[in-house]
Amino acid sequence: MKGETEKIPWNLWHCLLVLLSMVAAGYGMALLVRFFAPGLSLACRYLLVGLAQGAAVLGGLHYIVRVKNGLGLEAVGLKTASIPMAITSGLGGGLVLFLLVIIVGSLLQLFLPDQAPQPFTELVVNARRPGDLAIPLFLASFFAPVTEELYFRGFLFPALKERYGLKKGLLGSGLIFALLHLDLVRFLPLALGGVGLAYLYERTGSVLSAIVAHATWNTIMIFLLYFALRWV
């Protein structure tokens, strides 16, 4: 477990700046695509917006952590030690989180009317052949887990934890993680998943475990969505 007295040189203001840059980059790219490439496919739109958001996050973290404070990647939890342990715990944690999200989401569906699927879900469901999953898998199984875990768990969670304590840090990082997905119907499952990812990072001290868990959760969900309709 990470040391309780470990200090970080950034604060919640820095976290907000990176978050705002990510949102601005995403909306900015969406507007550019809308005006200059309106005929672009949904998959390519998601790819461009995702790359823009990820670049903003990675750029912000690079400046604050490495340029401004002269720290290495270990500061945001990217540690080379115990990689096998991080991968193993990440695979197990990702499976548990997937089951948790599925169970909670299914229970919520009992009390909520049918909702229109999210555009990303439609992208997976409407894939006609396995090759159509290339962009969704790249984004959801690799790029998003890396960028989101570096920000939400490696950068934001330690700042919340240092300011408000462990429990509020876990809860706050999970709530912000869910809120940024802009999906009110699935807000609770996503928040629980975010708390679980932060707890996994806290337990292992390696953000790689959270990255692997996030990737495992997303990958299982994508293949479940893709094959479920084809088995019906």
C-alpha positions in Angstrom: 0.0 0.0 0.0 1.2 3.5 -0.7 2.6 5.4 2.2 0.1 7.6 4.0 2.6 10.4 4.5 3.7 10.6 0.8 3.4 14.2 -0.4 2.7 15.3 -3.9 3.8 18.7 -5.5 0.5 19.3 -7.3 -2.9 20.3 -6.0 -6.5 20.3 -6.9 -6.1 23.5 -8.9 -3.6 21.7 -11.2 -6.0 18.8 -11.5 -8.8 21.2 -12.6 -6.6 22.8 -15.2 -5.8 19.4 -16.8 -9.4 18.4 -16.6 -10.5 21.6 -18.3 -7.9 21.2 -21.0 -9.2 17.7 -21.7 -12.8 18.9 -22.0 -11.8 21.8 -24.2 -9.7 19.6 -26.5 -12.5 17.1 -26.9 -15.2 19.7 -27.7 -12.7 21.6 -29.9 -12.0 18.5 -32.0 -15.7 17.7 -32.2 -16.4 21.1 -33.6 -13.5 20.9 -36.1 -14.8 17.5 -37.3 -18.4 18.9 -37.5 -17.4 21.8 -39.7 -14.6 20.4 -41.8 -15.4 16.7 -42.1 -19.1 16.3 -41.5 -19.2 13.0 -43.5 -16.6 11.3 -41.3 -17.7 8.0 -39.8 -18.8 7.8 -36.1 -15.8 5.5 -35.4 -13.3 8.0 -36.8 -15.0 10.9 -34.9 -14.6 9.0 -31.7 -11.0 8.3 -32.6 -10.1 11.9 -33.2 -11.9 13.2 -30.2 -10.4 10.5 -28.0 -6.9 11.3 -29.3 -7.4 15.0 -28.7 -8.5 14.4 -25.1 -5.8 12.0 -24.4 -3.1 14.3 -25.8 -4.4 17.1 -23.6 -4.3 14.9 -20.5 -0.8 13.5 -21.2 0.5 16.9 -22.2 -0.8 18.5 -19.0 0.6 15.7 -16.8 3.9 15.9 -18.5 4.2 19.6 -17.9 3.0 19.6 -14.3 4.8 16.4 -13.2 7.9 16.3 -15.2 8.6 19.9 -16.5 7.3 21.9 -13.6 8.4 19.6 -10.7 11.1 17.5 -12.3 9.6 14.2 -11.3 9.5 10.9 -13.1 6.7 8.7 -14.1 6.8 7.0 -10.6 5.1 10.1 -9.2 1.9 9.1 -11.0 2.2 5.5 -10.1 4.0 4.1 -13.1 6.5 1.9 -11.4 8.6 -0.8 -13.0 8.8 -2.9 -9.9 6.4 -5.8 -9.4 4.9 -5.6 -12.9 3.7 -9.2 -12.8 1.9 -8.5 -9.5 0.3 -5.4 -10.9 -0.9 -7.2 -14.1 -2.3 -10.1 -12.0 -4.1 -7.9 -9.6 -5.4 -5.8 -12.5 -6.8 -8.7 -14.3 -8.6 -10.0 -11.2 -9.7 -6.5 -10.2 -11.0 -5.8 -13.7 -13.1 -8.9 -13.7 -14.6 -8.1 -10.3 -15.4 -4.5 -11.4 -17.0 -5.7 -14.6 -19.3 -8.1 -12.6 -20.1 -5.3 -10.1 -21.0 -2.8 -12.8 -23.1 -5.4 -14.6 -25.0 -6.3 -11.5 -25.6 -2.8 -10.3 -26.6 -1.7 -13.8 -29.0 -4.6 -14.2 -30.7 -3.7 -10.9 -31.0 -0.1 -11.9 -32.7 -1.2 -15.2 -35.5 -2.7 -13.1 -36.5 0.8 -11.9 -35.6 2.9 -14.9 -37.3 3.1 -18.3 -35.5 1.9 -21.3 -32.8 4.4 -22.3 -31.3 5.0 -25.7 -27.8 3.5 -25.9 -24.8 5.6 -25.8 -23.1 6.4 -29.2 -20.1 4.4 -28.2 -22.3 1.4 -27.4 -24.0 1.8 -30.8 -20.6 1.8 -32.4 -19.9 -1.6 -30.9 -23.4 -3.1 -31.4 -23.5 -2.0 -35.1 -20.1 -3.5 -35.9 -20.7 -5.9 -38.8 -17.4 -7.8 -38.6 -14.6 -8.2 -36.1 -12.5 -5.6 -37.9 -15.0 -2.9 -37.1 -14.0 -3.3 -33.5 -10.4 -2.1 -34.1 -11.1 1.5 -33.2 -13.4 0.8 -30.2 -10.9 -1.7 -28.8 -8.0 0.7 -29.3 -9.8 3.5 -27.5 -11.6 1.5 -24.8 -9.0 -1.3 -24.1 -5.8 0.7 -24.4 -5.9 4.5 -24.9 -8.7 5.4 -22.5 -7.4 3.1 -19.7 -3.9 4.6 -19.9 -4.9 8.2 -20.1 -7.9 8.0 -17.7 -6.0 6.0 -15.0 -3.0 8.3 -15.2 -5.3 11.3 -14.6 -8.0 10.0 -12.3 -6.0 7.5 -10.2 -2.4 8.6 -10.6 -2.9 12.4 -10.5 -6.4 13.4 -9.2 -6.9 10.7 -6.5 -3.6 11.5 -4.6 -4.6 15.2 -4.6 -8.0 14.5 -3.2 -6.6 12.0 -0.7 -4.0 14.5 0.5 -6.7 17.3 0.8 -9.6 15.3 2.2 -8.3 11.9 3.4 -8.5 8.4 2.0 -12.2 7.7 2.1 -13.3 11.0 0.6 -10.5 10.7 -1.9 -11.7 7.3 -3.1 -15.3 8.6 -3.3 -14.5 11.9 -4.9 -12.3 10.3 -7.6 -15.1 7.8 -8.4 -17.8 10.5 -8.6 -15.7 12.8 -10.8 -14.8 9.8 -13.0 -18.5 8.9 -13.4 -19.6 12.5 -14.0 -17.1 13.0 -16.8 -18.6 10.1 -18.7 -21.8 12.2 -19.1 -24.1 9.2 -18.6 -26.6 9.9 -15.8 -28.3 6.5 -16.2 -25.1 4.6 -15.6 -23.6 7.2 -13.2 -23.8 4.9 -10.1 -22.2 1.8 -11.7 -19.4 4.0 -13.2 -18.9 5.8 -9.8 -18.5 2.4 -8.1 -16.1 1.3 -10.8 -14.1 4.5 -10.3 -13.9 3.9 -6.5 -12.8 0.4 -7.1 -10.0 1.4 -9.5 -8.8 4.0 -7.0 -8.9 1.4 -4.2 -6.9 -1.0 -6.4 -4.3 1.7 -7.0 -4.2 2.5 -3.3 -3.7 -1.2 -2.4 -1.0 -1.9 -5.0 0.8 1.4 -5.2 1.0 0.9 -9.0 -1.3 2.7 -11.5 -0.5 -0.2 -13.9 -2.9 -2.4 -11.9 -5.7 0.1 -12.4 -4.8 0.4 -16.1 -5.0 -3.3 -16.6 -8.2 -3.5 -14.5 -9.8 -0.7 -16.6 -8.7 -2.4 -19.8 -10.0 -5.8 -18.7 -13.4 -4.3 -17.7 -13.8 -2.4 -21.0 -12.6 -5.3 -23.2 -15.0 -7.8 -21.6 -17.9 -5.3 -22.0 -17.1 -4.7 -25.7 -17.0 -8.4 -26.6 -20.1 -9.0 -24.6 -21.9 -6.3 -26.5 -20.6 -7.5 -29.8 -21.4 -11.2 -29.5 -24.6 -10.9 -27.4 -26.8 -9.7 -30.3 -25.2 -12.3 -32.6 -26.1 -15.1 -30.3 -29.8 -14.0 -29.9 
